């Protein structure tokens, strides 16, 4: 099975307690690990948003590099979209560059 390199960046709701933020990151890593490999996890922490999202001016940024099948980003996208803790996310295929 061919593995493709991806990167997901997501913004966690800044009002969550730190344990909840960490749990959210772990949850996402678990979704990826179920069907792929988690690579580098880069926590940027609190950053100002370019524009307010849900009336918030800041967000907790995390970038996760991962490898997986072409089905994995679809499932991850679906799960991130329904998560209340995630304000925004973007999945990028790194092999297309």
C-alpha positions, 0 to 999 in steps of 0.5 A: 500500500503506497503511503502519501505524505500529508500535513494538517494544520488546525486551530484549536479553540483558544478558550479550552483548558490546556488538558483539553487542547492536548487531548484534542491533539492526541485525538487527531494523532490517534485518527491518523495512527489508525490508518497511517503514520504520524510524523512531526507534530509542531505545536505553534501555540497561541497565535493571532488570527488573520481575522476573527473566527467565532468572535475569537481573535486568537487560536491555538495552532498545531501542525502535524505531518503524516503519511497515509493512504489517499482515504485518510485525509478524507476521514480526517477532514470529516472528523475535524469538521464535526469537532467542536474543539477545532475552529479551522483546519487544512490538509495539504498533500506534500507530494504534489509540490 
